[in-house]
Amino acid sequence: MACPVGALYEKDDVDAVWRALQDPTKHVIVQEAPAIRAALGEEFGMPPGTLVTGKMIAALRRLGFDKVFDTNFTADLTIIEEGNELLKRVKEGGTLPMITSCSPGWIKFCEHFYPDLLDHLSTCKSPQQMFGALAKTYYAETAGIDPKDIVSVSIMPCTAKKFEAQRPEMASSGYRDVDYVLTTRELGRMIKEGGIDFVNLPDEDYDAPMGEYTGAGTIFGATGGVMEAALRTVYAVVTGENLPNLDITPVRGLEGVKEATVKVGPLGDVKIAVAHGLGNARKLMDKIREGKADYAFIEIMCCPGGCIAGGGEPIPTNNEIRVLRSSALYADDGKVQKKRQSHENESVKKLYDKFLKEPLGHKSHELLHTKYTKRGSEMPHGKDE
């Protein structure tokens, strides 16, 4: 995304995915991050900010995927787990501010440069990894398929997701959570290699049980989206009613660091912050290190603009395009989706009833949560590990 001569490319996984699709012994399933549907059309000459969800699903089916699911399903699940984790920390005096953890570039940065602050990170896996863990447990069980025969592919706007999928701790089902990660550009290339006329495809729908999502899941792709989605659910869990206005506009937009205060019933004023781009992340992390951060919850995205401007998205990506892609996700949330809060997702409710039992429970802890590693030597002066 930043290389001035276009020489830097992601590690290509297209051939490995073609091989899996052509292997009759494998059941190949796919998930797509929210940001893909707002950018994939650009690979086929459509204007930036065109929402292509239905065509994307149709294209994936024609490429030969056995089931087309959606990362947004586990984005909703992440909000339930992360929202409950935040409430637990607030009530029990846990480490605050809690910081979201679904951007693997940001996680790696934190492990190296702020190893003394790792306790602030939410223990929730990213939606990609939660999906992978459930694909080889919950889905395998429901569909009656041996998990060793399932190949789990994800389409991400992010080159760091390839690294995240390979982390040794991301195999809690006994199998790799996610087998292959393709970027938006790689998927565009596969669709072209498959001779598919993308622009004229009909709109199709996701498969059950891991295809349903709410508006809260889709806005994960824009900076501030995770925060907004989490607040909608935290507010409802604490007060028993919905936020008076589900659009939390102070956390939207391309300003480097955004702050807001939301009144959450008996919890009183909850102060939050959102940063995107690692220069802005440093500002917040230094504040925490100095003991000057009075936030309860912080969202950090490695890429300026969030996932809609990830390293695997169509080139070029500039601020004008960031705004158009974000607007497509907010339109999906505000106009397309009938349900806009993660806890309203019926398929997620069913997942808890049948399989996970409860948020932060034993099974959730095993499959959906993770730990981080102090890797860096950059400790604050006067402290050591």
Secondary structure, DSSP 8 states (H G I E B T S, - for coil): ---TTS-------HHHHHHHHT-TT-EEEEEE-GGGGGTGGGGGT--TT---HHHHHHHHHHHT-SEE--HHHHHHHHHHHHHHHHHHHHHHT--SSEE----HHHHHHHHHH-GGGGGGB--B--HHHHHHHHIIIIIHHHHT--GGGEEEEEEES-SHHHHHHH-TT--TTSS-S-SEEEEHHHHHHHHHHTT--GGG-------SSS----HHHHGGGSTTHHHHHHHHHHHHHHHSS--S-S--GGG-SS-SEEEEEEEEGGGEEEEEEEEESHHHHHHHHHHHHTT----SEEEEESSTTSGGG-TTS-S---HHHHHHHHHHHHHIIIII-S--SGGG-HHHHHHIIIII-STTSHHHHHHHB-----------TT---
